[in-house]
Amino acid sequence: MRRPPGNGQAASEGPGGWGLWGVQESRRLCCADHDRCQQALLQIGINMMALPGGCHLDSITLPGQRLHLMQVDSVQRWMEDLKLMTECECMCVLQAKPISLEEDAQGDLILAGGPSPGDPLQLLLKRGWVISTELRRIGQKLAQDRWARVHSMSVRLTCHARSMVSEYSTVSRSSSQEMGQIEKLLMEKCSELSAVTERCLQVENEHVLKSMKACVSETLSTLGQHFGQLLELALTREVQALVRKIDASDNIYTTESTTGNLFSLTQEGAPLCRIIAKEGGVVALFKVCRQDSFRCLYPQALRTLASICCVEEGVHQLEKVDGVLCLANILTDDSHSEATRAEAAAVVAQVTSPHLPVTQHLSSFLESMEEIVTALVKLCQEASSGEVFLLASAALANITFFDTMACEMLLQLNAIRVLLEACSDKQRVDTPYTRDQIVTILANMSVLEQCASDIIQENGVQLIMGMLSEKPRSGTPAEVAACERVQQKAAVTLARLSRDPDVAREAVRLSCMSRLIELCRSPSERNSSDAVLVACLAALRRLAGVCPEGLQDSDFQQLVQPRLVDSFLLCSNMEESFV
């Protein structure tokens, strides 16, 4: 989920917390000299009157005593006016403002600037993020029995909740009865939480505190449920408005803007994608993709559909509106731009993802699979950029998991040659993420006996050997994980293909066994990945069965002769010495 700003400067606070603010502040003022307090008040008056619209003292000539009275009067008038000038956001800052130091106060959440007027979606997302974060942090402080912090954060939570309710009511201008009831319950629970945490500050008996802690925890849990219900209702209402706007619009600029807003919402996470799917977002977007007058909006609409289909509800809705047929038509129509076909490939990759169990029941996909696979292979062959190739190859990789018939189709379409030729083209294949898709396709196709001859003919064994040495260019976790997958799948592919003696001998000639031994014995070479280790041990044993002369005795006794689990335990316990 993309996050609202929380970059307001955090104030430091200490054990005293907000609950003791009034006591500590009054103590400070009582100890101060009367004249110093008076001078401080006068200075506040001068600063306030120097603001735009105020009376500038520099342009007034008055006797000293009269000036003194004017200054005091200005402060008094300001104090009276202040009662009418306060806003929820200001009260949030003032009430939660600590006066002592604490090490974790840098995380205090204060909205900077706030959402723009008339933008209920951004308001809900920003306030929702802040409130959910506050709820989580209150739970953490409660577990640590830090009651002063729990109380101060509870008061701040109440301010944020009141601000969200007030601001959204102002922007939306109307509210359902259900929302009104939940708003009331939410504010009641906020008040209850603040009250009970304030009482906890006065309790010293540990047994009493323990029972009150359970009460606070229950109140916090109920408050979180009410907040979740209110936020879901409000977001559902806004999504409904967007979907209706897309559905009814025949203006290209209005549709583009609204679709962009819907796409932004999909980036906030799976819960919002479920709401969009439930409220007809998939139906409205496919309606756009079936109108020739909106052809220039197809990429944006398809990109949004791919995001929505990361949840099962989105895939269900896609099948209901015969979305697979629409995707097949776009992919097979050369009059569409490459960008449009690439985004259609992204939707196919999403709905055939092996991580979504619902994709196994996409009966409509089987009817169009041959057309889609043919179009995707062609898109891989003609791709003008790495991004287009990545999307098309990812769709093909997922389809090979989806149905075994796809592998036979790929073999007939000479997909192995297309993929292996692309590996030498840095413009199309330049990242471990793309090589991960290619080796996935090869691994799934290698179960077919006919695949081995095509691999040898296209020098595929040498390519697989290179994938065993895949290294990340940067240290990012995502890229490191991608490199591990490439190594693992390359070893799996090699093990499957080595059923063919010709492939096994070619692998031995290219020193694949030496590389496999290195990956088994050196944890740093495989980033200490157990999955890579198991795959390499399996591939090494398969090659050793065909060409045992390629192994030294120690390697054979430790990596091949024992049970697989024993060799795994031996290699996984190997620690590199830094002495």
Secondary structure, DSSP 8 states (H G I E B T S, - for coil): -------S------TTTGGGHHHHHHHHHHHS-HHHHHHHHHHHHHHHHTSTTS--GGG----HHHHHHHHHHHHHHHHHHHHHH--HHHHHHHHH---S--TTGGG----SS---TT-HHHHHHHHHHHHHHHHHHHHHHHHTT-HHHHHHHHHHHHHHHHHHHHHHHHHH----HHHHHHHHHHHHHHHHHHHHHHHHHH---HHHHHHHHHHHHHHHHHHHHHHHHHHHHHHHHHHHHHHHHHHH---HHHHHHHHHHHHHHHTT-HHHHHHHHHTTHHHHHHHHTT-GGGGGGHHHHHHHHHHHTTSHHHHHHHHHTTHHHHHHHHHH-TTS-HHHHHHHHHHHHHHT-TT-GGGGG-HHHHHHHHHHHHHHHHHHHH--SHHHHHHHHHHHHHHHHH-THHHHHHHHTTHHHHHHHHHT-TTT--SHHHHHHHHHHHHHHTTSTTHHHHHHHTTHHHHHHHHTT---SS--HHHHHHHHHHHHHHHHHHHHHTTSHHHHHHHHHTTHHHHHHHHHH-GGGGTT-HHHHHHHHHHHHHHHHH-GGGS-HHHIIIIISS-HHHHHHHHHT------
